[in-house]
Amino acid sequence: MPDMDGKIVLVTGAARRIGRGIALRLAREGARVAVHYHHSAREAAETAVECGGHAFQANLENVAEIERLFHEVASHYGRLDGLVNNAARFTQIDPLQVTEADWDFIHSVNLKAAFFCCQQAALVMKRTGGGGIVNISSLGGLRPWADHVHYCASKAGLIMMTQALAKALAQDITVNSVAPGVIPFGETDEPRIRKLVEVTPAGRPGTADEIADAVLYFLTAGNFVTGQVIAVDGGLGLR
Ligand SMILES: NC(=O)c1ccc[n+]([C@@H]2O[C@H](COP(=O)([O-])OP(=O)(O)OC[C@H]3O[C@@H](n4cnc5c(N)ncnc54)[C@H](OP(=O)(O)O)[C@@H]3O)[C@@H](O)[C@H]2O)c1
């Protein structure tokens, strides 16, 4: 099984929360981590220092910014071995109230940006010897949540995109997905979170490190594991 030593991995949305956990974990495993952020400059700088890496800013809604980001990362490191598409948006809206702007707000990052990040990563990886992509989806891409129809659609799209790209890029590049369940950061008292934790068979919420474990597995598994989705959800999807 290949290890992460010296591997160059870009983690999007890595300043805070799950992305930060993934970045720190990959760095502990020996990877050189490119820490992407949008607004969280201070937190990104802290994460980059803790990772011994560099921070890169981009608004992923815009394909030209995605192209610039990958150009900067490839120029800085000379190669790219891994991409973790973690950046995303989340909103809760009654589907009968969702506007075009609400729909685009979610899909422009969760699906469109994720696709163009995969495309740009694959173009660099093909030049530099292959690599691995992990898309952070959601249990909401596997199970229907009535108040998050637009979000569920974006994450289900991300899962199908993962599988189709895995086929398109096989041999050189693996494409897999981790689907988190409930991973709170201080919002454990919110009624929505409390209710979900109560019905999680594991009896507790998950942690960023548990998501990072699954990411690490995919990035080190070799090219015989591709197009796969692993739910890291304490059994919540089994309800
Ligand atoms: N937390 C959970 O319970 C949970 C459950 C299921 C799935 N997930 C998935 O796991 C991943 C991480 O979750 P999280 O809760 O840690 O995420 P989050 O805090 O909601 O978002 C992660 C980061 O995405 C970045 N981002 C958002 N819009 C962007 C844009 N236009 N351009 C560039 N970056 C943008 C933000 O960066 P800046 O802060 O720098 O602006 C943000 O810090 C997401 O894909 C999420 O859908 C999480």
The ligand as an SDF file (V2000), in Angstrom:
LIG
                    3D

 48 52  0  0  0  0  0  0  0  0999 V2000
  -20.2890   18.7870    9.2790 N   0  0  0  0  0  0  0  0  0  0  0  0
  -21.1550   17.8000    8.9940 C   0  0  0  0  0  0  0  0  0  0  0  0
  -21.9100   17.3320    9.8410 O   0  0  0  0  0  0  0  0  0  0  0  0
  -21.2230   17.2440    7.5940 C   0  0  0  0  0  0  0  0  0  0  0  0
  -22.1760   16.2510    7.3180 C   0  0  0  0  0  0  0  0  0  0  0  0
  -22.2400   15.7230    6.0360 C   0  0  0  0  0  0  0  0  0  0  0  0
  -21.3590   16.1470    5.0540 C   0  0  0  0  0  0  0  0  0  0  0  0
  -20.4430   17.1140    5.3560 N   0  0  0  0  0  0  0  0  0  0  0  0
  -19.5420   17.5460    4.2850 C   0  0  0  0  0  0  0  0  0  0  0  0
  -18.2040   17.5440    4.7700 O   0  0  0  0  0  0  0  0  0  0  0  0
  -17.4800   18.6600    4.2090 C   0  0  0  0  0  0  0  0  0  0  0  0
  -16.9480   19.5550    5.3040 C   0  0  0  0  0  0  0  0  0  0  0  0
  -18.0040   19.8830    6.1880 O   0  0  0  0  0  0  0  0  0  0  0  0
  -17.9040   21.1430    7.1770 P   0  0  0  0  0  0  0  0  0  0  0  0
  -19.1330   21.1210    8.0020 O   0  0  0  0  0  0  0  0  0  0  0  0
  -16.5650   21.1420    7.8030 O   0  0  0  0  0  0  0  0  0  0  0  0
  -18.0070   22.2790    6.0400 O   0  0  0  0  0  0  0  0  0  0  0  0
  -18.2320   23.8540    6.1450 P   0  0  0  0  0  0  0  0  0  0  0  0
  -17.6050   24.3520    7.3620 O   0  0  0  0  0  0  0  0  0  0  0  0
  -19.7000   24.1210    5.9550 O   0  0  0  0  0  0  0  0  0  0  0  0
  -17.4990   24.3400    4.8080 O   0  0  0  0  0  0  0  0  0  0  0  0
  -16.1530   24.0140    4.5560 C   0  0  0  0  0  0  0  0  0  0  0  0
  -15.4860   25.1380    3.8580 C   0  0  0  0  0  0  0  0  0  0  0  0
  -15.9910   25.3140    2.5310 O   0  0  0  0  0  0  0  0  0  0  0  0
  -15.4600   26.5350    2.0920 C   0  0  0  0  0  0  0  0  0  0  0  0
  -16.2810   27.1460    1.0340 N   0  0  0  0  0  0  0  0  0  0  0  0
  -17.6100   27.3870    1.0410 C   0  0  0  0  0  0  0  0  0  0  0  0
  -17.9440   28.0980   -0.0730 N   0  0  0  0  0  0  0  0  0  0  0  0
  -16.8060   28.2820   -0.7970 C   0  0  0  0  0  0  0  0  0  0  0  0
  -16.4970   28.9230   -2.0180 C   0  0  0  0  0  0  0  0  0  0  0  0
  -17.4090   29.5710   -2.7400 N   0  0  0  0  0  0  0  0  0  0  0  0
  -15.2160   28.9040   -2.4450 N   0  0  0  0  0  0  0  0  0  0  0  0
  -14.2730   28.2670   -1.7210 C   0  0  0  0  0  0  0  0  0  0  0  0
  -14.4920   27.6610   -0.5570 N   0  0  0  0  0  0  0  0  0  0  0  0
  -15.7500   27.6650   -0.0890 C   0  0  0  0  0  0  0  0  0  0  0  0
  -15.4100   27.4640    3.3140 C   0  0  0  0  0  0  0  0  0  0  0  0
  -14.1210   28.0840    3.3220 O   0  0  0  0  0  0  0  0  0  0  0  0
  -13.8240   29.4940    4.1140 P   0  0  0  0  0  0  0  0  0  0  0  0
  -14.2000   29.2130    5.5470 O   0  0  0  0  0  0  0  0  0  0  0  0
  -12.3850   29.7110    3.9020 O   0  0  0  0  0  0  0  0  0  0  0  0
  -14.6980   30.5370    3.4840 O   0  0  0  0  0  0  0  0  0  0  0  0
  -15.6510   26.5000    4.4870 C   0  0  0  0  0  0  0  0  0  0  0  0
  -14.7580   26.6810    5.5550 O   0  0  0  0  0  0  0  0  0  0  0  0
  -18.4660   19.3770    3.2720 C   0  0  0  0  0  0  0  0  0  0  0  0
  -18.3170   18.8610    1.9710 O   0  0  0  0  0  0  0  0  0  0  0  0
  -19.8150   18.9800    3.8400 C   0  0  0  0  0  0  0  0  0  0  0  0
  -20.8610   19.0290    2.8910 O   0  0  0  0  0  0  0  0  0  0  0  0
  -20.3570   17.6730    6.5910 C   0  0  0  0  0  0  0  0  0  0  0  0
  1  2  1  0
  2  3  2  0
  2  4  1  0
  4  5  1  0
  4 48  2  0
  5  6  2  0
  6  7  1  0
  7  8  2  0
  8  9  1  0
  8 48  1  0
  9 10  1  0
  9 46  1  0
 10 11  1  0
 11 12  1  0
 11 44  1  0
 12 13  1  0
 13 14  1  0
 14 15  2  0
 14 16  1  0
 14 17  1  0
 17 18  1  0
 18 19  2  0
 18 20  1  0
 18 21  1  0
 21 22  1  0
 22 23  1  0
 23 24  1  0
 23 42  1  0
 24 25  1  0
 25 26  1  0
 25 36  1  0
 26 27  1  0
 26 35  1  0
 27 28  2  0
 28 29  1  0
 29 30  1  0
 29 35  2  0
 30 31  1  0
 30 32  2  0
 32 33  1  0
 33 34  2  0
 34 35  1  0
 36 37  1  0
 36 42  1  0
 37 38  1  0
 38 39  2  0
 38 40  1  0
 38 41  1  0
 42 43  1  0
 44 45  1  0
 44 46  1  0
 46 47  1  0
M  CHG  2   8   1  16  -1
M  END
$$$$
